[in-house]
Amino acid sequence: MNRPVEVLLHHLPAVARSTRKWDADFARSVLRQSRRRSWKPTPKQLGVMQRMVGELFNEDDIDVIED
């Protein structure tokens, strides 16, 4: 699921409280950068943000096949 940047930024504080150090550091860094008026995430940042917020809601890119 692709969320708008505003929604991702809304959920990043929860990621910033993560026990995974790299994820928490990345989220805090993006939140600081996002305060700048002209800031836009790079495609790579956007992808990581999408993944992190998706993991927050336990979303997987797995296709489920039911019989």
C-alpha positions as CSV (number, residue, x, y, z in Angstrom):
1,M,0.0,0.0,0.0
2,N,1.4,3.4,-1.0
3,R,0.6,6.1,1.5
4,P,1.0,9.8,1.0
5,V,4.0,11.4,2.6
6,E,1.9,13.3,5.1
7,V,0.5,10.0,6.4
8,L,3.9,8.4,6.6
9,L,5.2,11.4,8.6
10,H,2.2,11.1,10.9
11,H,3.2,7.5,11.8
12,L,7.0,7.9,11.9
13,P,7.0,8.9,15.6
14,A,5.8,5.4,16.4
15,V,8.7,4.0,14.3
16,A,11.1,6.4,16.1
17,R,10.3,4.6,19.3
18,S,11.2,1.3,17.8
19,T,13.7,-1.0,19.6
20,R,15.5,-1.5,16.3
21,K,18.2,1.2,16.4
22,W,18.6,1.8,12.7
23,D,14.9,2.1,12.1
24,A,14.5,4.5,15.1
25,D,17.5,6.6,14.0
26,F,16.2,6.8,10.4
27,A,12.7,7.8,11.5
28,R,14.1,10.5,13.8
29,S,16.3,11.8,11.0
30,V,13.5,12.0,8.5
31,L,11.2,13.7,11.1
32,R,13.9,16.4,11.6
33,Q,14.4,16.9,7.9
34,S,10.7,17.1,7.2
35,R,10.5,20.4,9.3
36,R,12.3,22.2,6.5
37,R,9.9,24.0,4.2
38,S,11.3,22.7,0.9
39,W,12.0,19.1,2.0
40,K,10.8,16.2,-0.1
41,P,11.9,12.6,0.5
42,T,14.2,11.0,-2.0
43,P,12.8,7.9,-3.7
44,K,14.9,5.7,-1.5
45,Q,13.7,7.5,1.7
46,L,10.2,7.2,0.5
47,G,10.6,3.5,-0.1
48,V,12.1,2.9,3.4
49,M,9.3,5.0,5.0
50,Q,6.6,3.0,3.2
51,R,8.2,-0.3,4.4
52,M,8.5,0.9,8.0
53,V,5.0,2.1,8.3
54,G,3.7,-1.0,6.5
55,E,5.6,-3.1,9.1
56,L,4.1,-1.0,11.8
57,F,0.7,-2.3,10.6
58,N,1.9,-5.8,9.9
59,E,1.3,-5.4,6.2
60,D,3.2,-7.9,4.0
61,D,3.6,-8.0,0.2
62,I,2.6,-11.6,0.3
63,D,-0.1,-12.9,-2.0
64,V,-2.5,-15.2,-0.3
65,I,-4.0,-18.0,-2.3
66,E,-7.1,-19.6,-0.9
67,D,-8.7,-22.7,-2.3
